[in-house]
Amino acid sequence: MREPEVAVGILSDKTITFELTGIYSTPDVQVVSGKQNVTVSDSGISFIWNGKAYTTLEFTPTSYDGDSFELEGVTIGVDFHWERKENQRFRGALRLIVNDGRITAINVVKVEDYLVSVISSEMRATSSLPLLRAHAVISRSWLLKQMQNRATQDKKSSRRTNVSNTTEIIRWWDHEDHDLFDVCADDHCQRYQGVSRVSSAVAASAVADTRGRVLMYDGELCDARFSKCCGGAFERFESCWDDTPLPYLVARRDDVEGTSLPDLSDESVARRWIESSPEAFCNTRNERILSQVLNGYDLERPDFYRWTEHYTQERLSGLIKSRGGFELGEIIDLIPVERGSSGRIVRLRIVGTQGEVTIGKELMIRRTLSESHLMSSAFTVERHFENGAETPAAFTLRGAGWGHGVGLCQIGAAVMGEKGYCYDAILSHYYPGTSLVNLY
């Protein structure tokens, strides 16, 4: 197998501004360095460039290593508290496609170059070499698995809604939702922020050291998921996405091998776990380790392992209406109906003065209860009443972890790297039963 190329969706807007550095070719003409600007037509089906209308146009570099392009106003951290725009520079080709009245900018780049940026974008390039090597393997495995899925499956099959009755909505989102490209450049897939994010040779070395190496299970590429902080216990794949279990994404404690994991699907056990601070690899406040894993905007919120979120009645009922679209009146209670192996809520019943609804899975819960994304769905609920009122005046959520908790825990893996674990031991911990295989 030769090293493939990946198409990464970077930006979608009515106007795209970009600057080419070097010499690029299109099907019609060579383009020398300079700033370019294209705007979708009034009809919304094409754009004009160099006096000609296009629905698709690709700028291909004549020198892969020497040429690059910069896109203006790329949004990072979509829907998260750190959302912002920045200019980003990329290697490889720039493809522009008109779709639904907007122009989508896509970077077509070699997989290994993509991975160098991902490793530097997902965490600091100054992280320990075992962690960077482990992340290179899982990012490569995940990417190639998504590309494989996209080539063989209905692209819309992974975005599913199951409405069992008028009061229960179970929904999850996966990564094959993209029609025009393989993966996006933000947290929905993997953070990819171009060559401008690559700040040291260490990330490139970690990718080169593991070139073409992937995780396999029973002869199949692994869907190697990862999140920032599992909160002390791994979540099962089926708690967050498709109901079909994956045998290497299972329940386990993020601690030394042999430490038992309590049954966190039990409500009373989960409450004790979440409201305490059990030992785990990811239970750390070591600023040096955290700064290796987390970029500056990640550190804008300091609590990862255990966190607290307060809501007034007005704020919570407003979020449930605006983010979830549910007209439930004042909120009476949030009731966990089903918890997964890490204590994350899979199904949550929201009870209001005008009705109730049960929602899931974890990402829908996190989106409904936050202006962006709640840290995780592993939380307990405390209601606060005033003056004998029948409805709570406020709510407090006490939670564990950051993200879905499936697969590699980035903070936990960082601690393992600092403790001297080699990268294959880190991978065996988070993906039990898998093997390392060179594809190219």
Disulfide bonds with the S-S distance in Angstrom:
none
